[in-house]
Amino acid sequence: MTMTRSPANEGLLPTRPLGRSGLDISVLGFGAAPLGGIYRSLSNAEAEQTVAAALDCGLRYFDVAPFYGLGRAERRLGDALRDRREECVLSTKIGRLLRPPASGVRPQSMYVDPLPFEVVFDYSYDGVMRSLEDSQQRMGLLAFDIVFIHDVNRRWHGDEVDRRFDEVMGGGYRALDELRRSGQVKAIGVGVNDSDILVRFADAGQFDCFMLAGRYTLLEQTPLDTLFPRCEREGISVIAAAPFNSGILATGARDGAKYFYTDAPADILDRTRRIEAICERHGVPLIAAALQFALGHTLVASVATGFSSPEEVKQAAEMIQLPIPMGFWDELKAAGLIRQDSPVRLA
């Protein structure tokens, strides 16, 4: 897989092709969940400045979902991109409709200061069409390039996951395929943090890309076993989201470091400390290694992470292009900290 940057695009980050869709996306993607307040409350001005910094740093792939801040992230990202929409590749997600709470009481949320709606899961044909129309209105934008089926996994649906899978493949997938065939969207995919269910989706439909969160990182490479070989056979690209595993690969193994949104367990803290020691020996920032690791695999079109300040964007844009010596990756493999069969990105 090639990374391209033409003289006409000087100042932009390199891009990679996304499956067979004809789209090229920047190797660093902007995840909009923090615009909805996933870690802290942001002002509208902070959100606008963060998106502006991403554009200035050459990011041209942006991802959002109705769930992020229960509509707040969509509103903010739409406002920030509206005058420059044609420069970007934009993805959104389906599966959750936002409704006024039936009880009249604002429901609890993992987001700080979300909009006052509740989530209704709906993966049906009509639910997908309604979701996209709602997203268009919240964002004030007419078109999306990529649409992902969102969070069909056991974490969100428990024992109902099989029913939800059947619902989306029997209804929502048909809607997305029609939109792709008509040219209204250029690519369709699935976004989850579960490798196994992505294999099921690859068996059940024709997808252009998968967004896999937190499962192909310095701390986990299980997709190499089954998912990635299947994607290679089918020509499905992967967007590796959450490269910091919810925080620990950005902060390091400090007190309160997060791993999949909870306090990191002892074994993860120890593994991260060992990775940090090798980073220090080679003069490689942990953030740079975390961002660049997944890009060593030819399947990975982009690494998508969330941003909540211009400073975070500027740091990531620098770190994803920082040369990393081959000896660093070799030592990680020799220490058993990443798998021997993990492809790595050459300096």
C-alpha positions in Angstrom: 0.0 0.0 0.0 1.4 3.4 -1.0 1.4 6.7 0.9 1.0 9.6 -1.5 1.6 13.3 -1.3 1.7 15.3 -4.5 3.2 18.8 -4.9 -0.3 20.1 -5.3 -1.1 18.8 -1.8 2.1 20.1 -0.1 1.4 20.6 3.6 -1.1 17.8 3.8 -0.5 14.5 5.6 0.2 11.5 3.4 -2.8 9.5 2.3 -3.6 5.9 1.7 -6.4 4.3 -0.5 -9.5 3.0 1.3 -10.3 -0.5 0.0 -11.8 -0.4 -3.5 -13.8 2.7 -2.8 -11.7 5.1 -4.8 -11.2 7.3 -1.7 -7.9 8.3 -0.3 -7.7 9.2 3.4 -5.1 10.9 5.5 -3.0 8.5 7.6 -4.0 10.4 10.7 -7.8 10.7 11.2 -9.7 13.0 13.4 -12.0 11.2 15.8 -14.8 13.6 16.9 -15.9 11.9 20.1 -14.1 14.5 22.3 -16.0 17.2 20.6 -19.0 15.7 22.3 -17.3 15.8 25.7 -16.1 12.3 26.2 -13.4 13.3 28.7 -14.2 16.9 29.5 -16.5 19.6 28.6 -15.4 21.7 25.6 -16.7 25.1 24.6 -17.9 25.7 21.0 -14.8 27.9 20.5 -12.4 25.2 21.7 -14.1 22.7 19.4 -13.8 25.0 16.4 -10.2 25.8 17.1 -9.4 22.1 17.4 -10.9 21.3 14.0 -9.2 24.3 12.5 -5.9 23.1 13.8 -6.5 19.7 12.2 -7.1 21.2 8.9 -4.0 23.4 9.2 -1.9 20.4 10.1 -3.1 18.5 7.0 -5.6 16.1 8.4 -8.3 15.4 5.8 -10.2 12.5 7.3 -12.9 13.2 10.0 -15.1 10.7 11.7 -18.2 11.4 13.8 -21.3 9.6 15.2 -24.7 10.5 16.6 -23.7 8.9 19.9 -20.8 11.4 20.5 -22.2 13.9 22.9 -25.7 12.7 21.8 -25.5 15.0 18.8 -23.2 17.7 20.1 -20.1 16.4 18.3 -22.1 16.4 15.0 -23.3 19.9 15.4 -19.8 21.2 16.2 -18.0 19.3 13.5 -20.5 20.3 10.9 -20.1 24.0 11.9 -16.3 23.7 11.7 -16.2 21.9 8.3 -19.1 23.5 6.5 -17.0 26.0 4.5 -14.3 23.4 3.7 -16.3 20.2 3.3 -15.1 19.5 -0.2 -11.5 19.2 1.1 -12.3 16.4 3.5 -13.4 12.8 3.7 -16.1 12.5 6.2 -17.6 9.4 7.9 -20.5 8.9 10.2 -22.2 6.0 11.8 -25.7 4.4 12.1 -27.5 2.3 14.6 -28.5 4.9 17.2 -31.4 7.3 16.8 -31.6 10.3 19.2 -35.0 11.0 20.8 -36.4 13.2 23.5 -36.4 11.1 26.7 -39.7 9.4 27.2 -39.6 10.1 30.9 -38.8 13.7 30.4 -35.7 13.3 32.5 -32.3 13.6 30.9 -30.6 10.2 31.0 -27.2 9.5 32.4 -24.4 9.5 29.8 -20.7 8.7 29.5 -20.4 12.2 28.0 -19.9 15.4 29.8 -22.7 17.9 29.1 -24.3 16.0 26.2 -27.4 17.2 24.4 -30.6 16.3 26.2 -31.6 13.2 24.2 -31.7 9.5 24.8 -30.5 6.7 22.5 -32.8 4.3 20.7 -31.0 1.5 18.9 -32.3 0.9 15.4 -30.5 -1.0 12.7 -33.4 -1.5 10.4 -33.6 -0.2 6.8 -35.9 2.7 7.8 -33.8 3.4 10.9 -30.6 3.7 8.9 -32.3 6.2 6.5 -33.7 8.2 9.3 -30.3 8.2 11.1 -28.6 9.6 8.1 -31.2 12.3 7.5 -31.0 13.3 11.2 -27.2 13.5 10.9 -27.4 15.7 7.8 -29.7 18.1 9.7 -27.6 18.2 12.8 -24.4 18.8 10.9 -25.9 21.1 8.3 -24.1 19.0 5.6 -25.7 17.1 2.7 -23.3 14.2 2.1 -21.1 11.6 3.9 -18.3 9.7 2.1 -18.3 6.7 4.5 -21.0 5.2 6.7 -20.2 2.7 9.4 -22.6 0.3 11.2 -21.9 1.2 14.8 -21.4 -1.0 17.9 -23.0 -4.3 17.0 -21.2 -6.2 19.6 -21.7 -7.8 23.0 -20.5 -4.8 25.0 -23.5 -2.8 23.9 -26.1 -5.5 23.2 -25.2 -8.4 25.5 -27.2 -11.5 24.6 -29.1 -9.5 22.0 -26.1 -9.1 19.8 -27.1 -11.9 17.4 -30.6 -10.4 17.0 -29.0 -7.0 16.2 -26.6 -8.6 13.8 -29.5 -10.2 11.9 -31.5 -6.9 12.1 -28.7 -4.9 10.4 -27.8 -7.4 7.8 -31.5 -7.9 6.9 -32.3 -4.2 6.8 -29.7 -1.6 7.5 -27.1 -3.2 5.3 -29.5 -3.2 2.4 -30.0 0.5 2.9 -26.3 1.2 3.0 -25.6 -0.9 -0.1 -28.3 1.0 -2.0 -26.8 4.3 -1.0 -23.4 3.0 -2.2 -24.7 1.7 -5.5 -26.4 5.0 -6.2 -23.2 7.0 -5.4 -24.8 8.8 -2.4 -22.0 7.3 -0.3 -18.6 6.0 -1.5 -17.9 3.4 1.1 -19.6 1.4 3.8 -18.2 -0.4 6.8 -18.5 -1.5 10.4 -17.1 0.2 13.5 -16.6 -1.8 16.7 -13.9 -2.8 19.1 -14.4 -6.6 18.5 -12.4 -8.4 15.9 -14.5 -11.6 15.9 -17.7 -9.9 14.9 -16.0 -8.1 12.0 -15.1 -11.6 10.6 -18.8 -12.3 10.8 -19.6 -9.1 8.9 -17.0 -9.9 6.3 -18.8 -13.3 5.8 -22.2 -11.7 5.5 -21.8 -8.7 3.3 -19.5 -6.7 1.0 -17.7 -4.0 2.9 -15.1 -1.5 1.9 -13.6 -0.8 5.3 -13.7 -1.7 9.0 -13.0 0.7 11.9 -11.5 -1.3 14.7 -11.0 0.5 18.0 -8.2 -0.4 20.4 -7.5 -3.9 19.1 -4.5 -3.4 16.8 -2.1 -1.4 19.0 1.2 -1.7 20.8 -0.7 -3.6 23.5 -2.8 -6.0 21.3 -2.3 -7.6 17.9 -5.0 -10.4 17.9 -6.4 -9.2 14.5 -3.4 -10.7 12.9 -4.8 -14.2 13.5 -8.1 -14.2 11.6 -9.5 -10.7 10.8 -6.6 -9.2 8.9 -6.0 -12.3 6.6 -9.7 -12.2 5.8 -9.6 -8.5 5.1 -6.6 -9.0 2.8 -8.5 -11.6 0.8 -11.6 -9.4 0.5 -9.8 -6.1 -0.2 -11.2 -4.5 3.0 -9.2 -1.6 4.5 -8.9 -1.1 8.2 -9.0 2.2 10.1 -7.2 1.6 13.4 -9.0 3.7 15.9 -8.1 4.4 19.6 -4.3 3.8 19.1 -3.7 4.9 22.7 -6.0 2.2 24.1 -8.1 5.0 25.7 -5.2 6.8 27.2 -2.4 4.7 28.6 -0.3 4.7 25.4 -0.4 8.5 25.4 0.1 9.1 29.1 2.3 6.2 29.9 1.9 3.9 32.9 1.1 6.5 35.5 -1.4 6.4 38.3 -5.0 6.5 37.0 -3.9 5.6 33.4 -6.8 4.4 31.4 -7.1 1.2 29.3 -10.5 0.7 27.5 -12.0 3.5 29.6 -11.2 2.0 33.0 -8.1 2.1 35.2 -5.4 0.0 33.6 -4.8 -3.4 35.3 -1.4 -4.3 36.7 -0.3 -6.5 33.7 -1.1 -3.6 31.3 0.7 -1.1 33.4 3.8 -3.4 33.6 3.8 -4.1 29.8 3.5 -0.3 29.1 6.4 0.4 31.5 8.6 -2.1 29.5 7.6 -0.5 26.2 8.4 3.0 27.7 11.9 1.8 28.7 12.6 0.7 25.2 11.2 4.0 23.9 13.7 5.8 26.2 16.6 3.8 25.0 15.9 4.6 21.4 14.8 8.2 21.9 11.3 7.4 20.5 8.3 9.2 22.2 5.7 6.7 23.3 3.0 8.7 21.4 4.9 8.4 18.2 5.3 4.6 18.5 1.6 4.2 19.4 0.4 6.3 16.4 2.8 4.7 13.9 2.6 1.0 14.9 -0.7 0.2 13.1 0.5 1.9 9.9 3.1 -0.8 9.5 0.4 -3.0 8.2 -0.6 -2.6 4.6 -4.3 -3.1 5.4 -4.4 0.0 7.7 -5.4 3.1 5.7 -5.5 5.5 8.7 -5.0 5.7 12.4 -7.9 7.7 14.0 -7.7 9.2 17.4 -9.7 11.8 19.3 -8.6 15.4 19.9 -9.8 18.0 22.3 -7.3 20.8 21.8 -5.2 22.3 19.0 -2.0 21.3 20.9 -3.0 17.6 20.8 -3.6 17.8 17.1 -0.2 19.5 16.4 1.6 17.0 18.5 0.0 14.0 16.8 0.6 15.4 13.3 4.3 15.7 14.2 4.6 12.3 16.0 3.0 10.4 13.1 5.7 11.6 10.8 8.7 11.3 13.2 11.3 8.8 11.9 11.5 5.7 14.1 14.6 3.4 13.7 14.1 -0.2 12.8 16.1 -1.2 15.9 13.3 0.1 18.1 10.8 -2.3 16.6 13.3 -5.1 16.6 13.8 -4.7 20.3 10.1 -4.7 21.0 9.8 -8.0 19.2 12.9 -9.5 20.9 11.3 -8.6 24.3 8.0 -10.2 23.3 6.2 -6.9 23.6 4.8 -7.0 20.1 4.3 -10.1 18.0 7.0 -11.3 15.7 4.7 -11.2 12.8 3.7 -7.6 13.3 4.7 -5.6 10.2 6.4 -2.4 11.1 6.8 1.0 9.4 10.3 1.7 8.2 11.9 5.1 9.1 
